[in-house]
Amino acid sequence: KVATMASSKPELVYFDIQGRGFPIRLAFTCGKIEFKDTRLSFPEFKKLKESGAFPFGQVPVLNLDGKQITQGDAIMRYVCSKGGLIPSDPIQALRVDEICTALNDITAPLTFTIVPHKYGMPPWPTDKKEFMAVRKNLNDKVIPNILSGVEKLVASSGFAVGGKLSMADLMIFSVATSLTAGYIDGIDKKILSPFPKLSAICKLVSEQPAVKACVKVEEEAAKARKAKK
């Protein structure tokens, strides 16, 4: 059964990479919600941004029944709520939000290191010593501390909360995928290894047919990008 969301197919607009669009694409797919997956090249984004197309000058955005919705977290929660990925029990839903908010404390400082200008900071020096020192601190202290906290919040086995796939699982999987992919300089690909429950959740999520389908789309998109270079 395909979930209904609005009178017209929602359109997710993001870059042609995983990034902050990946968990939302997962939510659409796992929630069986049909959507238009609009992927922008960086030049296309720059042109649209300069035209004032995005209220905050950033993506993702969701075009929904003639309205543009901004902010990835808000979009993610909305899609998950429509796709049955938020527990009906309010305490379990609270736990899901707690986990997702904690994971933001990983993505936010990483984003700062990638685009410091977004936070009013100057570019990193060209020698990258300061940049790599910050990344080392994130890798050695900040990220492990947060992962340790999340490890204590999730269920002892199975999915993170309530025994079924939820927004928490998708966010754990998305963040872990980024951390262990090997493309974030200074972040150890094995950073998740000390956390068996989180590792098990990622394996369980990866085995879901909808997740496999979404990952395949991302892999094909990556191959297409590589072929263009």
N, C-alpha and C positions, 0 to 999 in steps of 0.2 A: 504494500500500500504506500502510495506517495502522499506525503503530508501536504496540506494546503497552507499557504502563507498569506497571500494577497491576491488581488484580482489580476495582477500581471506578474510575470516571472521576475523575481528580484535579481538585480545585477550587482555583483561584487566587483569593484574596481581596485586593482592592486598591481604591483609590478609582476613581471614574468619570472618570479623567484618564489621560494617558499616564504621565508620571513614571517611577517605578521598576518599574511593572508592564508598561510597554511592551516592553522587551526580552524579558521572560519570555513575554508573549503572542506575540511574534514567534517565539520559540524553539519554543513549542508548535505554532504554525501551520506554520513551515518544517520542523519535525521530523515533521509529519503525526501529531501526538498529539492525540486528542480530549480536551477539558478543559471544565470548567465555569468560565465567566468571571464571577465574582461581583464586582459593582461597587458599592461603598458610597458613599452620600452622606456628607458630613462629619458631619451630625447622627447618622446611623446608626453611623458609626465611633466617635464620642464615647460613645454609649450602650454599645456593645460593649466599648470600652476600659474604661469605668468599671465594667463588670460583670466585668472580669478575663479577657475572652475571649482576649486576646493576651499571651503571656508577657513580651514586651518593650514592650508598649503601642504597637506600631506594625505597619504592614503594608508590604510584602506578606507573606502567609503562604500556605502550600500545605497543604491538607488532603488527606492521602494514606493511604488504607486505615485510617481511624480515628486517624491520627496527624497532629499539626499541626507542620509544619516552618516555622521562621522564618528570617530573613536572606535578603535578595534575591539576594546573590551565590551563596549555597549553592543556592538554588532554581534560579537561572539555570544553574549548572553541571550540576546534576542533570538538568534538562530537556534541556539540550544533549547530555549524554552519552547519554540515552535516544533522542534524535532524530537521532543520527549527525552532530552538529555540533561534535564534538571530534575532532581528527585522531587516527588510530590510532598514528601515529609519535610516540613520546614527546617528541622534540625539538620537533617542530611543535606538539604540545600544550602544551609549556612556553612556546613563543613566544606562543601564543594567550592563555595565562594572564598572561604578561608584559604584553601589550597591554591586556588587560582591567583588570589591576591599575593600570596607568598611568592609564587613563581614570577610575578611581575618584578620582584626585587632582584631577580636574576637578569631579566631582559632589559630593565631600565638602565642599569650601569653599563651593560654591554652596548646598548644603543648610544649611550653617552660617549663611549670610546670610538664609536664608528662615525657619529655625526655630532661632534662637540659644539658646532655652531648653533645647533638646535637649542642648546641650553645656554647660549650667550657666551660660549668660551671660544678662544682663538684656536686655529688649527694646531695639531700636534707638530712639534719640531721635526724637521726632516730626518734627523738621525734616529728617531723612534725609540730612544732610550727611555724617555719618560712614559711614552705610550706602553711599551712592553713592561715597564715596572708596574703600571696600573693593572695591566692584564694579569701579571703574575700574582698580584694581591687578590684579584678576583678569583683566579684559578686556585690559589693555595688556601684562601681564607673565606672570602665572601660567599662564593657559590657553594662550597662544601657545607658551610654552616646552614645555608638555606635548605639545601637538599637534605641535610640531617633533620631539620625541623619538619620538612614535608614527609620524610620517611616515617616519622612518629605519628603523623596525622592520618595516614592512609590505613585501610583495613589490613589485617594480618595476612590475608590471601585474597586472590581474585581481584576484582576491580577496586578502585580507590575507595568508593563510598557506596553503601547500599546494595552491593552485590550485582550491579548492572552498570553498563557503560554510561558514563556521564561526561559533562564538560571537564571535570577534573582529570579524567583519564586522557582526554584529547589534549589538554594543555600540558600534562606531564609528558606525553608522547612527543608533542611538538617541540617543547623546550629541550627535551633529551636528544631529539633528532638533531637539533642545531648544535648542541654542545658536543656531540660525539661524531659529527660529520667530518671534522678535521680541517674545515675551512676558516675557523676562527683562530687567528694567530694567538698563541700563548695559552690556549685552553686545551688541556689534556683530553684526548679522545676517550680515555678510560676514566673520566671524572665520575661517571655513574657507578663504577664497579663496587665501591664500598657500601652501596645502598641496595641490598637484595630485593626489598619489596618494590622499590621504584623500577628496578631492572625487570622484575617479573611483570609488573603492570605494562611496561613498554612492550615486552614480548607478547603479552596477551592482546594488547591493542593492535599490534602489528599483524596478528593472525585473523583479525576481523575482515570478512570479505569486502566491506565498504571501504575500510582503511587501505586494504591492498589495492583496490581500484584507484583510490585517490593518490596513493604513492606512485602507482604506475603512470598516472597523468603527469605527476611532477618529474618523474624520471625521463619521460618522453620529451617534456618541455626543456629539460636540461640538455638532452641530446640535440634538440633543435637549435638551442642557443649556441652550443659548441660548434655545430656544423656551419653556423653563420660567420664564425670568427675566421 
